């Protein structure tokens, strides 16, 4: 987690890299700027992982979402703008009814 440390009236931006080691992202005049830079450096070092909304397999069998994406790839008659739109619809997480 990004943090800051004050030393001699200046602020050091601290973050942890992918292996968990603490590193400095530089020294700044304000705590807010130091924390912002530390958070950016941490995101660069450990980018968030994508979460699969619709699994491609369940119990060893292909799901409808995976089949639909594969089917869309093989459609030659779709217009170039239609394919990404259809893929986005298939990949979109389901809306809740609440």
C-alpha atoms as a printed R data frame, in Angstrom:
   type eleno elety resid chain resno       x       y       z
1  ATOM     1    CA   UNK     A     1   0.000   0.000   0.000
2  ATOM     2    CA   UNK     A     2   1.303   3.439  -0.910
3  ATOM     3    CA   UNK     A     3   2.458   5.661   1.949
4  ATOM     4    CA   UNK     A     4   4.548   8.741   2.725
5  ATOM     5    CA   UNK     A     5   7.297   9.649   5.162
6  ATOM     6    CA   UNK     A     6   8.255  13.151   6.285
7  ATOM     7    CA   UNK     A     7  11.925  13.998   6.637
8  ATOM     8    CA   UNK     A     8  13.368  17.512   7.022
9  ATOM     9    CA   UNK     A     9  10.169  19.181   5.825
10 ATOM    10    CA   UNK     A    10   9.990  17.122   2.601
11 ATOM    11    CA   UNK     A    11   7.855  14.072   1.869
12 ATOM    12    CA   UNK     A    12   9.076  10.772   0.450
13 ATOM    13    CA   UNK     A    13   6.607   8.691  -1.604
14 ATOM    14    CA   UNK     A    14   6.817   4.995  -0.733
15 ATOM    15    CA   UNK     A    15   5.232   1.991  -2.456
16 ATOM    16    CA   UNK     A    16   5.691  -1.775  -2.698
17 ATOM    17    CA   UNK     A    17   6.715  -3.456  -5.936
18 ATOM    18    CA   UNK     A    18   5.453  -6.789  -7.291
19 ATOM    19    CA   UNK     A    19   7.794  -8.761  -5.022
20 ATOM    20    CA   UNK     A    20   6.685  -6.807  -1.928
21 ATOM    21    CA   UNK     A    21   9.831  -4.721  -1.515
22 ATOM    22    CA   UNK     A    22   9.387  -1.118  -0.386
23 ATOM    23    CA   UNK     A    23  10.659   1.455  -2.870
24 ATOM    24    CA   UNK     A    24  10.734   5.219  -3.181
25 ATOM    25    CA   UNK     A    25   8.879   7.106  -5.891
26 ATOM    26    CA   UNK     A    26  10.730  10.343  -5.130
27 ATOM    27    CA   UNK     A    27  10.712  13.237  -2.693
28 ATOM    28    CA   UNK     A    28   8.132  16.045  -2.841
29 ATOM    29    CA   UNK     A    29   7.203  19.298  -1.127
30 ATOM    30    CA   UNK     A    30   3.692  18.221  -0.066
31 ATOM    31    CA   UNK     A    31   2.295  15.065   1.461
32 ATOM    32    CA   UNK     A    32  -0.615  14.972  -1.012
33 ATOM    33    CA   UNK     A    33   1.666  15.060  -4.034
34 ATOM    34    CA   UNK     A    34   3.925  12.393  -2.524
35 ATOM    35    CA   UNK     A    35   0.989  10.074  -1.815
36 ATOM    36    CA   UNK     A    36  -0.418  10.575  -5.319
37 ATOM    37    CA   UNK     A    37   2.945   9.741  -6.904
38 ATOM    38    CA   UNK     A    38   3.351   6.681  -4.651
39 ATOM    39    CA   UNK     A    39  -0.083   5.386  -5.689
40 ATOM    40    CA   UNK     A    40   0.741   5.824  -9.388
41 ATOM    41    CA   UNK     A    41   4.104   4.076  -8.953
42 ATOM    42    CA   UNK     A    42   2.400   1.217  -7.128
43 ATOM    43    CA   UNK     A    43  -0.154   0.791  -9.926
44 ATOM    44    CA   UNK     A    44   2.679   0.734 -12.468
45 ATOM    45    CA   UNK     A    45   4.571  -1.871 -10.432
46 ATOM    46    CA   UNK     A    46   1.490  -4.009  -9.697
47 ATOM    47    CA   UNK     A    47  -1.242  -3.425 -12.275
48 ATOM    48    CA   UNK     A    48  -4.697  -4.704 -11.334
49 ATOM    49    CA   UNK     A    49  -5.609  -8.102 -12.707
50 ATOM    50    CA   UNK     A    50  -8.563  -8.516 -15.008
51 ATOM    51    CA   UNK     A    51 -11.429 -10.514 -13.562
52 ATOM    52    CA   UNK     A    52 -13.185 -12.924 -15.890
53 ATOM    53    CA   UNK     A    53 -16.843 -11.925 -15.866
54 ATOM    54    CA   UNK     A    54 -18.119 -14.968 -17.704
55 ATOM    55    CA   UNK     A    55 -16.039 -18.135 -17.281
56 ATOM    56    CA   UNK     A    56 -15.075 -19.924 -20.475
57 ATOM    57    CA   UNK     A    57 -15.523 -23.344 -18.895
58 ATOM    58    CA   UNK     A    58 -17.603 -24.846 -16.120
59 ATOM    59    CA   UNK     A    59 -17.008 -28.404 -15.015
60 ATOM    60    CA   UNK     A    60 -14.894 -28.998 -18.124
61 ATOM    61    CA   UNK     A    61 -17.551 -27.862 -20.606
62 ATOM    62    CA   UNK     A    62 -17.544 -24.687 -22.700
63 ATOM    63    CA   UNK     A    63 -20.019 -22.005 -21.586
64 ATOM    64    CA   UNK     A    64 -22.452 -20.078 -23.777
65 ATOM    65    CA   UNK     A    65 -20.390 -16.889 -23.361
66 ATOM    66    CA   UNK     A    66 -17.231 -18.603 -24.609
67 ATOM    67    CA   UNK     A    67 -19.112 -20.208 -27.498
68 ATOM    68    CA   UNK     A    68 -20.652 -16.852 -28.479
69 ATOM    69    CA   UNK     A    69 -17.258 -15.113 -28.528
70 ATOM    70    CA   UNK     A    70 -15.755 -17.906 -30.638
71 ATOM    71    CA   UNK     A    71 -18.769 -17.857 -32.985
72 ATOM    72    CA   UNK     A    72 -18.460 -14.078 -33.434
73 ATOM    73    CA   UNK     A    73 -14.795 -14.402 -34.415
74 ATOM    74    CA   UNK     A    74 -15.725 -16.759 -37.245
75 ATOM    75    CA   UNK     A    75 -18.512 -14.647 -38.764
76 ATOM    76    CA   UNK     A    76 -17.322 -13.174 -42.047
77 ATOM    77    CA   UNK     A    77 -20.559 -11.386 -42.945
78 ATOM    78    CA   UNK     A    78 -20.608  -9.051 -39.930
79 ATOM    79    CA   UNK     A    79 -19.688  -5.432 -40.542
80 ATOM    80    CA   UNK     A    80 -16.464  -4.239 -38.942
81 ATOM    81    CA   UNK     A    81 -18.369  -2.093 -36.428
82 ATOM    82    CA   UNK     A    82 -20.817  -4.840 -35.495
83 ATOM    83    CA   UNK     A    83 -18.266  -7.362 -34.261
84 ATOM    84    CA   UNK     A    84 -16.834  -5.267 -31.369
85 ATOM    85    CA   UNK     A    85 -20.358  -4.218 -30.363
86 ATOM    86    CA   UNK     A    86 -21.556  -7.823 -30.189
87 ATOM    87    CA   UNK     A    87 -18.426  -8.886 -28.308
88 ATOM    88    CA   UNK     A    88 -18.972  -6.100 -25.771
89 ATOM    89    CA   UNK     A    89 -22.542  -7.288 -25.210
90 ATOM    90    CA   UNK     A    90 -21.358 -10.844 -24.577
91 ATOM    91    CA   UNK     A    91 -18.572  -9.690 -22.237
92 ATOM    92    CA   UNK     A    92 -20.750  -7.227 -20.290
93 ATOM    93    CA   UNK     A    93 -21.530  -8.377 -16.751
94 ATOM    94    CA   UNK     A    94 -25.173  -9.206 -16.108
95 ATOM    95    CA   UNK     A    95 -27.353  -6.425 -14.727
96 ATOM    96    CA   UNK     A    96 -28.861  -7.047 -11.312
97 ATOM    97    CA   UNK     A    97 -32.615  -6.891 -10.884
98 ATOM    98    CA   UNK     A    98 -32.368  -5.067  -7.567
